[in-house]
C-alpha cells in the first residue's frame, strides 16, 4: 500500500521533527521501538506519525544528504 504522503514532502515541507515525525539515521531497533510506542500512546488523538529511517537529525531537523539503508540491511529488517 503506498504512503499517503511522499518522503520528499516530509523532508522539505515538514523538515522539523515534531511529535508526529521522527528521523533515524540508521536501523536502531530500540530507538525505533520507543518511537513506535510513543506514537501508539496518542493521548491527544493527533493521529499517525512517520518514522523516517536513513536520514540524520540535527537540532530537530533533517540533515542532508539522505543516507538511506543498504539493500542487505532492509532484507535483514524484514
CORRACOR-V616015 format. One record per residue. RES is the residue in three letters. PHI is phi as a letter, one per 30 degrees, with the letter a starting at -180 (NA if undefined). Layout:
# CORRACOR-V616015
RES_PHI / RES_PHI
This chain:
# CORRACOR-V616015
UNK_NA / UNK_d / UNK_d / UNK_d / UNK_b / UNK_c / UNK_d / UNK_e / UNK_d / UNK_d / UNK_d / UNK_c / UNK_c / UNK_b / UNK_d / UNK_c / UNK_d / UNK_b / UNK_d / UNK_b / UNK_b / UNK_b / UNK_c / UNK_b / UNK_d / UNK_b / UNK_d / UNK_c / UNK_e / UNK_d / UNK_d / UNK_d / UNK_d / UNK_d / UNK_d / UNK_d / UNK_d / UNK_d / UNK_d / UNK_d / UNK_d / UNK_d / UNK_d / UNK_d / UNK_h / UNK_d / UNK_j / UNK_d / UNK_b / UNK_b / UNK_c / UNK_c / UNK_c / UNK_j / UNK_b / UNK_d / UNK_b / UNK_b / UNK_h / UNK_i / UNK_b / UNK_d / UNK_c / UNK_d / UNK_d / UNK_d / UNK_d / UNK_i / UNK_b / UNK_d / UNK_e / UNK_d / UNK_d / UNK_d / UNK_d / UNK_d / UNK_d / UNK_d
